[in-house]
Amino acid sequence: MQSIIHSWHLVFICFSFLATISKAQTNEFTESKNYEGSSDLLNLQYHMGPILTSPINLYIIWYGHWNPTHKSTIRDFLYSLSSSSTPSPSVYNWWQTIRLYTDQTGSNITESISLMGEFIDWEYSHGKYLTRLSIQSVIKNSISVRYKPLPLNYKNGLYLVLTSNDVQVQDFCRAVCGFHYFTFPSVVGVTLPYAWVGNSGTQCPGVCAYPFAWPKYSGMPSGNKDIMGAPNGDPGIEGMISVIAHELAEVSTNPLVNAWYAGNDPSAPDEIADLCVGVFGTGAGGGFVGQVYKDKKGNGYNLNGVRGRRFLVQWVWDPVRKSCFGPNAIP
Ligand SMILES: *[C@@H]1O[C@H](CO)[C@@H](O)[C@H](O)[C@H]1NC(C)=O
């Protein structure tokens, strides 16, 4: 049990965030824990396990109470991943960096991510407080209900559990904003890669929806002053988009926790998005998110998506450039 708990894959946004805060306050730019600059010292390695090279069939489980507008923002982000016709720099361009990762056979991460099914768990099947393990039971429920269950797609299914802002999840806000892992046959029947991301909007937007909200103790101005506006209108959802992107990048390159990660300890790995938390554009570091764009209303974004949508998504580690990278990089 202990080892199970230790091997969850977490987004340690809090940690890098505390680092960001202290840096901002002391003007200390030397100890940046992000790798925006090129680094040959970083020991990102392939550990011989499988990666997601087949077209991904994505299934969403909407857990709790969801607003249709928020759902369509998230769906549009997911559609944007495989939409090559959106103007650059796009979410599609962003995914091309993840495609640079290969497995033992030389196969790249897939280009194709399709939203193939959605399940609405509006009755909070496992309550309003979920443990990490009970998220697997939420998935089990979604594939075994009588009325319109999700398919059990063990070939190329990827399950994404999204919890509404009134749902508490173990370690949410305190240590994590999302995580990815794989299901256990004893709970779900098979081993399936999955990810969970929570809406932090009412619980901890300053932690999980940065930079759309400031953390409580950051010494930053309160109210809306100097907070970056959310391009789709809701900080909690906007924060989820970047965390969803983070988890999709990592679950694709490290689905069974034995493929791409840095560090020698598989139970506490640095995966390809962990290395770039808080980096959204060129020059990021020291409390600065990097150079991003502003829309007409002054809201921040760095990527274009389908239907004229704009999103702010963190960068990921580029194995060829050996640095964090995103398509909005200024050469
Ligand atoms: C596949 O990965 C290799 C190695 O990173 C890269 O050179 C190649 O461009 C990638 N192919 C695609 C289609 O991204």
Ligand as a Chemical Component Dictionary entry (heavy atoms), coordinates in Angstrom:
data_LIG
# 
_chem_comp.id                   LIG 
_chem_comp.type                 NON-POLYMER 
_chem_comp.pdbx_formal_charge   0 
_chem_comp.three_letter_code    LIG 
# 
loop_
_chem_comp_atom.comp_id 
_chem_comp_atom.atom_id 
_chem_comp_atom.alt_atom_id 
_chem_comp_atom.type_symbol 
_chem_comp_atom.charge 
_chem_comp_atom.model_Cartn_x 
_chem_comp_atom.model_Cartn_y 
_chem_comp_atom.model_Cartn_z 
_chem_comp_atom.pdbx_ordinal 
LIG C1 C1 C 0 9.661  11.063 -33.965 1  
LIG O1 O1 O 0 10.704 11.239 -33.010 2  
LIG C2 C2 C 0 11.972 11.499 -33.566 3  
LIG C3 C3 C 0 12.966 11.508 -32.422 4  
LIG O2 O2 O 0 12.688 12.550 -31.518 5  
LIG C4 C4 C 0 11.936 12.801 -34.336 6  
LIG O3 O3 O 0 13.188 13.045 -34.936 7  
LIG C5 C5 C 0 10.846 12.760 -35.381 8  
LIG O4 O4 O 0 10.721 14.020 -35.992 9  
LIG C6 C6 C 0 9.523  12.373 -34.724 10 
LIG N1 N1 N 0 8.473  12.247 -35.724 11 
LIG C7 C7 C 0 7.367  12.990 -35.668 12 
LIG C8 C8 C 0 6.375  12.734 -36.746 13 
LIG O5 O5 O 0 7.169  13.817 -34.812 14 
# 
loop_
_chem_comp_bond.comp_id 
_chem_comp_bond.atom_id_1 
_chem_comp_bond.atom_id_2 
_chem_comp_bond.value_order 
_chem_comp_bond.pdbx_ordinal 
LIG C1 O1 SING 1  
LIG C1 C6 SING 2  
LIG O1 C2 SING 3  
LIG C2 C3 SING 4  
LIG C2 C4 SING 5  
LIG C3 O2 SING 6  
LIG C4 O3 SING 7  
LIG C4 C5 SING 8  
LIG C5 O4 SING 9  
LIG C5 C6 SING 10 
LIG C6 N1 SING 11 
LIG N1 C7 SING 12 
LIG C7 C8 SING 13 
LIG C7 O5 DOUB 14 
# 
